[in-house]
Amino acid sequence: MSSTTAALDLATIQQLERDHQPPLYAKREIALVRGEGSYLFDSDGNRYLDAMSNYGVAVLGHADPEFAAALTDQLQTLTTGHQSFYSDVRAVLLRAIAGIAPEGMTRFFLSNSGAEAIEAALKFARAATGRPKIVAAKRGYHGRTLGALAATADPKYRTPFEPLGIPVTHVAFGDIDALTGAVDEQTAAVILEPIQGEGGIYPASDEYLQAVRALTTERGALLIVDEVQSGFRTGAPFAVSRSGVIPDLLCTAKGLANGFPIGLTIATEAVAGDLAPGTHGTTFGGNPLACRAALATLTILRQRDLYTRVTRLGDEIVARIEALQSPKVRQVRGRGFMIGIELKGRVTPTLRALQQQGVLALPAGPVTLRLLPPMIWEDEQIDELIDALGTVLSERNSD
Ligand SMILES: Cc1ncc(COP(=O)(O)O)c(C=O)c1O
């Protein structure tokens, strides 16, 4: 903890945030001040099991010594640098991304967030096709900047800001006939999450993704896969790879740099090989510190074999939640460390009860409890989670 924050108690922290932030977030009472591995600590020293990794970001958990050492070294070497200059650490990161990108996807645009990764994809799709329209999925979430918002489905986010600049049609997720009816000669791209995150943790079937690929190719539209949330945590760098589908554009962010802000838009040569200089860009994107953070994250994920681990442990978590046989649970869905527990009632009381049990998890829509744990979890953390879920989902505990 730094000397500038050491003196603040919870009431002071809350008052300052209430006074000076626009009231855009429903706050969760506690102030998080420190993290260590799979645990977070609040301003009163209480410890929480982190089952959310800041909405899927902290894949290596908190204060990882190897990650911290890499960033410290880069801070003492070079922090900032524009993409109009070459950079050694950026070049090495691009080589590492080439090692995980789907086959034939060779152009990588670096930015600073998930929404920025989506904005770039939407612009590149329009530039490559000369077409204006986008087709997206109901329940889909792609961010809240104006372009990404146009693709996001929920009226709660969209309505106050309409009209949105991009014509977007939203069709039922998983319904290839609906998509076939919506994609026409004016469609620049179809954008989809391979596993819908915010919408409630709904994995697309491999057959659906394959059919979407065939349809878009046939109609001259591009396929944008949004892996901002599903990236890195489902047993492979990208969830779409299981289906064998190679998109035209793939967006990721969150877990890529383990908490350092970053966005990445991966594109084929055909889409991004000839973009005119200056048609897109960002001051911060691709800076040496962000590149070093991403490089350290990708290296550690591979060296510690964390992709394999989350496949095994994710299956175990799902099986153990199902074995609780809770009368409150309708369905458990997900892959790797991206898991949704659909409840029969609203999720908020259960999240609150879990927090009281010392576990921080997330909602995904009104009735689904979402788990996005750090990928470093071991059996001990799973035991803690299941104990807490057993308590809050038991019949006795009636909200
Ligand atoms: C699938 C998906 N796309 C895009 C975004 C937007 O990312 P960001 O919040 O970094 O702008 C999110 C964020 O939750 C997301 O889950």
The ligand as an SDF file (V2000), in Angstrom:
LIG
                    3D

 16 16  0  0  0  0  0  0  0  0999 V2000
  -17.2060   -9.8500  -24.8830 C   0  0  0  0  0  0  0  0  0  0  0  0
  -16.8050   -8.4580  -24.5110 C   0  0  0  0  0  0  0  0  0  0  0  0
  -16.5170   -7.5760  -25.4850 N   0  0  0  0  0  0  0  0  0  0  0  0
  -16.1400   -6.3110  -25.2170 C   0  0  0  0  0  0  0  0  0  0  0  0
  -16.0400   -5.8680  -23.9130 C   0  0  0  0  0  0  0  0  0  0  0  0
  -15.6230   -4.4440  -23.6250 C   0  0  0  0  0  0  0  0  0  0  0  0
  -14.3720   -4.4270  -23.0100 O   0  0  0  0  0  0  0  0  0  0  0  0
  -13.9090   -3.1580  -22.1370 P   0  0  0  0  0  0  0  0  0  0  0  0
  -14.7570   -3.1380  -20.9030 O   0  0  0  0  0  0  0  0  0  0  0  0
  -12.4530   -3.4300  -21.8560 O   0  0  0  0  0  0  0  0  0  0  0  0
  -14.0950   -1.9680  -22.9880 O   0  0  0  0  0  0  0  0  0  0  0  0
  -16.3270   -6.7480  -22.8600 C   0  0  0  0  0  0  0  0  0  0  0  0
  -16.2680   -6.3050  -21.4600 C   0  0  0  0  0  0  0  0  0  0  0  0
  -16.8160   -6.8880  -20.5710 O   0  0  0  0  0  0  0  0  0  0  0  0
  -16.7270   -8.0670  -23.1700 C   0  0  0  0  0  0  0  0  0  0  0  0
  -17.0310   -8.9500  -22.2040 O   0  0  0  0  0  0  0  0  0  0  0  0
  1  2  1  0
  2  3  1  0
  2 15  2  0
  3  4  2  0
  4  5  1  0
  5  6  1  0
  5 12  2  0
  6  7  1  0
  7  8  1  0
  8  9  2  0
  8 10  1  0
  8 11  1  0
 12 13  1  0
 12 15  1  0
 13 14  2  0
 15 16  1  0
M  END
$$$$
